[in-house]
Amino acid sequence: MTRFEVVFIATPALGNLVPIVEFADLLTKHNPQLSATVLTVTTPQRPLISTYVQSRASSATNLKLLHLPTVDPPTPDQYQSFIAFVSLHIQNHKHQVKNALLNLKKNESNSFDSVRLVALFVDMFSTTLIDVAAELAVPCYLFFASPASFLGFTLHLDRVDPVESESELAVPSFENPLPRSVLPNLVLDANDAFSWVAYHARRYRETKGIFVNTVQELEPHALQSLYNDSELPRVYPIGPVLDLVGSNQWDPNPAQYKRIMEWLDQQPVSSVVFVCFGSMGSLKANQVEEIATGLEMANVRFLWALREPPKAQLEDPRDYTNPKDVLPDGFLERTAEMGLVCGWVPQAVVLAHKAVGGFVSHCGWNSILESLWHGVPIATWPVYAEQQMNAFQMVRELGLAVEIRVDYRVGGDLVRAEEVLNGVRSLMKGADEIQKKVKEMSDICRSALMENRSSYNNLVFLIQQLTS
């Protein structure tokens, strides 16, 4: 029997790595003739990634996770931003990726079964590896883990002056003009992140196809704008691609996970607001105090994933050794009956719990998809990257979220306790119409992956391409 090998590589960040691993796993489960290898890049400053990779490797079947040999990271004089760092770091792995692909091709002739290397999938920041695929005559595709609206924005960057003073920007993938305040820092800071993202976007056009972790019915306008681009490879929405088991399989603190789930089991249905800012989310002490004050005034049940800012630029946030150090005096005692403050949280499993009725989120795309899948409405609080554009789309364009902040630079970086109070109350007690729309979108997202539906059909089409 002929087997078909597909290779994937992703940016070493959980928000990029987890969905591409799940996508690889999804393909192999759709067709047993497919096997997948995910090439992983080592980043010593990010222990959570190593923990995830080790756990996922031990549970995989037709999916292998292969560590690339370590290379020296870029030096600080070579980059200004994380995007530049990671783009250079992946580019420096070209030789290692080429060797990995050559070894897989060598196995084609040595294997008892016929094995063919049929594709390399790169992600949004690893397009320099398109050169390796071209050199070895391996078809190359793009897996895009962010929304179609942001894909359209990156493709528009060549027409944007990062220092222009216009108050709004018209981008085809958004129905409404984007206020300057919701543009990501890569535009407003005008540093090397802008030039790198624009570079990657130009290279997207060299791939054989673009597979986006979204749903046709969720982003119809953004996707249509991409379909209308005659110079772009065909775009396929194949989402939602999610790790629904979540990090509880590899949780670095299983005792805390047990405590969280036992506490949620004791709460009434849909009564808890979940406050979490993602794997890279952390807040300064003055912001922590404002959240605590706002939650206490709101007088609702809450589960709060509180994490300490990283000590260095490329490190992950950490759990606080003692949360009392940054919380208002007596806060934990006063809210003991209503809330639970914790550290790292298995987000997908928490959102699936019947006690959770709302989600204060940084609006990372994976988090948005998880909340929609489980029918949990969001109050938007973007923090970095394209999150404010995601929040703008969810609140202003799709009507699927409550706003705490969309334009996070308006009013300064500090979100006041009154904003937290109003957002949480609106989310938990006054968002009936949004809750209804979110439940409807939950049904749509779940059905998209069912036989003969939009995302399912695009997956089948890809598998036919890979195995023909």
C-alpha positions in Angstrom: 0.0 0.0 0.0 1.3 3.5 -0.9 1.7 5.8 2.0 1.9 9.6 1.7 4.1 11.6 4.1 3.2 15.2 4.9 5.7 17.5 6.8 4.8 20.5 8.9 6.8 23.2 10.6 5.5 25.9 12.9 6.7 29.0 14.8 7.8 27.9 18.3 4.9 29.5 20.1 1.9 27.5 21.5 -0.6 29.6 19.5 1.1 28.5 16.3 2.4 25.1 17.1 -0.7 23.5 18.7 -3.1 24.2 15.8 -0.6 22.9 13.1 -0.1 19.7 15.2 -3.9 19.3 15.4 -4.3 20.0 11.7 -1.6 17.3 10.9 -3.4 14.9 13.2 -6.8 15.7 11.6 -5.4 14.8 8.1 -4.0 11.5 9.2 -7.3 10.5 10.9 -9.2 11.4 7.7 -7.1 9.1 5.6 -4.9 6.2 7.1 -2.7 6.4 4.0 -1.4 9.7 5.3 1.3 10.0 7.9 2.6 13.3 9.2 5.9 14.6 10.6 5.9 17.9 12.5 9.4 19.5 12.7 9.8 21.4 16.0 12.2 24.2 16.7 13.9 24.3 20.1 13.5 27.4 22.2 15.1 27.0 25.7 13.3 30.2 27.0 9.9 28.5 26.5 9.6 25.4 28.7 5.9 25.0 28.1 6.5 24.2 24.4 9.0 21.5 25.3 6.4 20.0 27.7 3.7 20.1 25.1 5.9 18.5 22.4 7.0 15.7 24.8 3.4 14.9 25.8 2.1 15.1 22.2 4.8 12.9 20.9 4.0 10.2 23.4 0.3 10.2 22.5 0.6 10.3 18.7 -0.2 7.4 16.3 0.3 8.3 12.7 1.9 11.6 13.7 5.6 12.1 14.6 7.1 15.1 16.2 10.8 15.5 15.2 13.1 17.9 17.1 15.4 19.7 14.6 19.0 19.9 15.7 19.7 23.1 17.8 21.2 26.1 16.1 22.4 29.3 17.6 19.6 31.8 18.0 19.8 35.3 16.4 21.8 37.8 18.4 20.1 40.9 19.8 21.8 43.2 17.3 20.0 41.3 14.5 16.4 41.9 15.5 14.1 44.5 17.3 10.9 42.4 17.6 9.8 38.9 18.4 8.5 38.4 14.9 12.0 39.3 13.5 13.6 37.0 16.0 11.5 34.0 15.2 11.6 34.6 11.5 15.4 34.7 11.5 15.5 31.7 13.9 13.5 29.6 11.5 15.5 30.8 8.5 18.6 29.6 10.3 17.2 26.1 10.4 17.1 25.8 6.5 19.9 23.3 6.5 18.3 21.2 9.3 15.0 21.2 7.5 16.6 20.2 4.2 18.3 17.3 5.9 15.1 16.2 7.6 13.3 16.2 4.2 16.2 14.4 2.5 16.0 11.7 5.2 12.3 11.3 4.6 12.8 11.1 0.9 15.6 8.5 1.4 13.1 6.4 3.3 10.9 6.3 0.2 13.3 3.9 -1.5 14.2 2.0 1.7 10.7 1.3 3.0 9.0 -2.0 2.6 5.8 -0.1 1.9 5.9 2.6 -0.8 6.2 6.0 1.0 6.0 9.3 -0.9 6.9 12.7 0.5 4.0 14.8 -0.9 4.0 18.2 0.8 5.6 20.6 3.2 3.3 22.9 5.2 4.8 26.1 6.5 3.1 28.6 8.8 2.9 32.4 8.7 6.4 33.1 10.0 8.3 30.2 8.3 8.0 31.1 4.6 11.8 31.2 4.2 11.6 27.4 4.1 9.6 27.7 0.8 13.1 27.8 -0.7 14.0 24.4 0.7 10.8 22.8 -0.6 11.4 24.3 -4.1 15.0 23.0 -4.1 13.8 19.5 -3.3 10.7 19.7 -5.6 8.3 19.2 -2.7 5.0 21.0 -3.1 4.6 23.7 -0.4 1.4 24.9 1.2 0.6 27.5 3.9 -1.3 26.7 7.1 -2.5 30.0 8.6 -3.5 29.8 12.3 -5.0 33.3 12.5 -8.3 34.5 11.0 -8.9 35.2 7.3 -9.4 38.8 8.1 -5.8 39.1 9.4 -4.5 37.1 6.4 -6.1 39.8 4.2 -4.5 42.5 6.3 -1.0 41.0 5.9 -1.5 40.8 2.1 -2.5 44.5 2.2 0.7 45.6 4.0 2.6 46.5 0.9 0.1 49.4 0.4 0.4 50.7 4.0 2.9 53.3 5.1 3.6 52.4 8.8 4.2 56.0 9.8 1.2 57.6 7.9 -1.2 59.6 10.1 -4.5 58.6 8.6 -7.1 57.9 11.3 -8.6 54.9 9.4 -7.4 52.2 7.0 -9.6 50.5 4.4 -8.6 46.8 4.1 -10.6 44.5 1.8 -10.9 41.7 4.3 -12.8 44.0 6.8 -16.2 45.3 6.1 -15.5 48.6 8.0 -12.5 50.8 7.9 -10.0 49.9 10.6 -9.4 52.7 13.2 -5.7 53.4 13.5 -5.9 52.5 17.2 -6.8 48.8 16.5 -3.8 48.3 14.1 -1.2 45.9 15.5 2.1 47.2 16.9 3.9 45.8 13.9 2.4 48.7 11.9 2.4 51.5 14.5 5.9 50.8 15.8 7.4 50.8 12.3 10.2 48.4 13.3 11.5 45.2 11.7 8.3 43.3 12.5 6.5 45.3 9.8 9.0 44.5 7.1 9.1 40.8 8.1 5.3 40.3 8.1 5.1 42.1 4.7 7.9 39.8 3.4 6.1 36.7 4.6 2.8 37.9 3.0 4.5 38.3 -0.4 5.8 34.7 -0.1 2.3 33.3 0.7 1.6 33.8 -3.0 4.3 31.2 -3.9 2.5 28.3 -2.2 0.2 25.8 -3.9 -2.7 26.6 -1.5 -3.5 28.4 1.7 -5.4 26.6 4.5 -6.9 28.9 7.1 -8.1 27.9 10.6 -11.5 29.5 10.2 -15.0 28.7 9.1 -16.7 29.8 5.9 -19.8 30.9 7.7 -17.9 32.7 10.4 -15.8 35.0 8.1 -17.7 35.1 4.8 -16.7 38.7 3.9 -13.0 38.2 4.7 -12.9 34.9 2.8 -14.6 36.4 -0.3 -12.0 39.2 -0.4 -9.4 36.5 -0.6 -11.2 34.5 -3.2 -11.4 37.7 -5.3 -7.6 38.1 -5.3 -6.6 36.5 -8.6 -2.9 36.5 -7.7 -3.4 34.5 -4.6 -3.3 30.7 -4.4 -6.6 29.1 -3.6 -7.7 29.7 0.0 -9.5 27.0 2.0 -11.2 27.5 5.3 -10.7 24.2 7.2 -11.5 25.1 10.8 -12.1 25.1 13.6 -8.9 23.1 14.2 -8.8 22.8 18.0 -7.1 20.9 20.7 -10.3 20.2 22.7 -8.5 18.0 25.2 -6.3 21.0 26.0 -3.3 21.2 28.2 -4.7 19.0 31.0 -2.8 16.2 29.3 0.5 18.0 29.8 -0.4 20.4 32.6 2.8 21.4 34.5 0.7 21.6 37.7 -1.8 18.7 37.9 -2.7 19.5 41.5 -3.9 22.9 40.5 -5.8 21.5 37.6 -7.6 19.1 40.0 -8.4 22.0 42.3 -9.8 24.1 39.5 -12.1 21.3 38.2 -13.4 20.4 41.6 -14.2 24.1 42.3 -16.0 24.4 39.0 -18.0 21.3 39.7 -19.5 23.0 42.7 -20.7 26.1 40.8 -24.1 26.7 39.3 -24.6 26.3 35.5 -23.3 29.3 33.4 -22.5 31.3 36.6 -18.7 31.7 36.3 -16.8 34.3 34.3 -13.5 32.9 33.2 -10.7 35.6 33.1 -7.7 34.4 31.0 -5.2 36.1 28.7 -3.7 33.1 26.9 -0.3 31.3 27.1 1.6 34.5 26.6 -0.8 36.7 28.6 0.4 38.5 31.8 -0.4 41.9 33.4 1.5 44.4 35.5 0.7 44.8 39.2 -1.3 48.0 38.7 -3.5 46.3 36.1 -4.0 43.3 38.4 -5.3 45.6 41.1 -7.9 47.1 38.7 -9.1 43.7 37.6 -9.4 42.5 41.3 -11.4 45.7 42.2 -13.7 45.3 39.2 -14.4 41.6 39.8 -15.2 42.3 43.4 -17.6 45.1 42.5 -19.2 43.0 39.9 -20.1 40.4 42.5 -20.1 37.4 40.1 -18.4 34.1 40.4 -15.0 34.1 38.7 -12.1 31.9 37.8 -9.0 34.1 37.1 -5.8 32.8 35.5 -3.3 35.2 37.0 0.3 35.1 35.6 3.5 37.0 36.2 5.1 39.0 33.4 8.2 37.3 31.9 11.6 38.4 33.2 13.1 38.7 29.7 11.9 39.5 26.2 11.7 36.0 24.8 10.6 34.2 27.9 7.1 32.9 28.8 5.0 34.3 31.7 5.2 32.3 34.9 2.7 31.5 37.7 3.1 33.8 40.7 4.8 32.2 43.6 2.4 34.0 45.9 -0.6 35.9 44.2 -1.1 37.9 47.4 2.0 39.9 46.5 0.1 41.6 43.7 -3.6 41.4 44.8 -5.3 44.0 47.0 -5.1 43.3 50.7 -7.7 40.9 51.8 -9.0 40.3 48.3 -8.6 36.5 48.4 -10.4 36.3 51.8 -13.3 38.6 50.8 -13.9 36.7 47.5 -13.3 33.2 48.8 -17.0 32.2 48.4 -17.2 33.7 44.9 -13.9 33.2 43.1 -10.8 31.2 42.5 -7.4 32.7 41.5 -5.0 30.3 39.9 -2.1 30.1 37.5 -1.7 28.2 34.2 -5.2 26.9 33.2 -6.2 24.1 30.7 -8.3 26.7 28.8 -10.2 24.4 26.4 -11.4 22.1 29.2 -12.4 25.1 31.4 -14.5 26.6 28.5 -16.2 23.2 28.1 -17.4 23.1 31.7 -21.1 23.7 32.2 -20.4 26.2 35.1 -18.6 28.7 32.7 -21.0 31.3 31.3 -18.6 34.0 30.0 -15.0 34.5 29.0 -12.9 37.7 29.5 -10.3 37.0 26.7 -7.3 38.6 25.0 -8.9 37.5 21.7 -6.2 35.3 20.4 -7.7 33.4 17.5 -7.4 30.0 19.1 -9.2 31.3 22.2 -12.0 32.8 20.0 -12.5 29.5 18.2 -12.6 27.6 21.5 -15.1 29.9 23.0 -17.3 29.7 19.9 -17.1 25.9 19.8 -18.3 25.7 23.4 -20.9 28.5 23.0 -19.3 30.8 25.6 -19.5 34.5 24.9 -16.5 36.7 25.1 -15.7 40.1 26.6 -12.8 41.5 24.6 -9.6 42.6 26.1 -6.8 42.5 23.4 -3.2 42.6 24.6 -0.8 42.2 21.7 -0.3 40.9 18.1 -3.4 41.0 15.9 -5.7 40.6 18.9 -7.2 44.1 18.8 -8.2 43.5 15.1 -9.8 40.2 16.2 -11.7 42.0 18.9 -12.8 44.7 16.4 -14.1 42.0 14.1 -15.9 40.1 16.9 -17.6 43.2 18.3 -18.1 45.7 15.5 -18.4 43.4 12.5 -19.8 40.1 13.7 -21.7 41.1 16.8 -20.4 38.0 18.6 -18.7 39.6 21.7 -19.1 42.2 24.4 -16.5 45.0 24.6 -14.3 45.8 27.5 -11.7 47.2 25.1 -11.3 47.0 21.4 -9.0 50.0 20.9 -6.7 49.2 23.8 -4.6 52.3 23.3 -7.6 54.6 23.9 -7.6 55.9 27.4 -4.1 54.5 28.0 -2.9 51.0 28.5 -4.5 50.7 32.0 -8.1 49.2 31.9 -9.9 50.7 34.9 -11.9 48.8 37.5 -15.1 50.4 36.2 -14.5 49.1 32.7 -13.9 45.6 34.1 -17.1 45.9 36.2 -19.2 47.1 33.2 -17.8 44.5 30.8 -18.3 41.6 33.2 -21.8 42.6 34.2 -22.8 43.1 30.5 -21.3 39.7 29.6 -22.9 37.8 32.4 -26.2 39.6 32.8 -27.1 41.7 29.8 -25.9 40.0 26.6 -28.9 37.9 25.7 -28.7 38.7 22.0 -25.0 38.0 21.8 -25.4 34.8 23.8 -28.0 33.7 21.3 -25.7 34.5 18.3 -22.8 32.7 19.9 -24.9 29.6 20.5 -25.9 29.6 16.8 -22.3 30.1 15.7 -21.3 27.2 18.0 -23.6 24.9 16.1 -22.3 26.2 12.7 -18.6 25.7 13.8 -19.3 22.1 14.9 -21.2 21.2 11.8 -18.6 22.6 9.5 -16.4 19.6 10.2 -19.2 17.1 9.5 -19.5 15.2 6.3 -20.4 17.2 3.2 -20.1 20.5 5.1 -17.7 23.4 4.3 -14.5 22.6 6.2 -14.9 18.9 5.8 -15.2 19.2 2.0 -12.0 21.4 1.9 -10.1 18.8 3.9 -11.3 16.0 1.5 -10.2 18.1 -1.4 -6.7 18.6 0.1 -6.4 14.9 0.8 -7.3 14.1 -2.8 -4.5 16.5 -3.9 -2.0 14.9 -1.6 -2.8 11.3 -2.5 -3.4 11.7 -6.3 
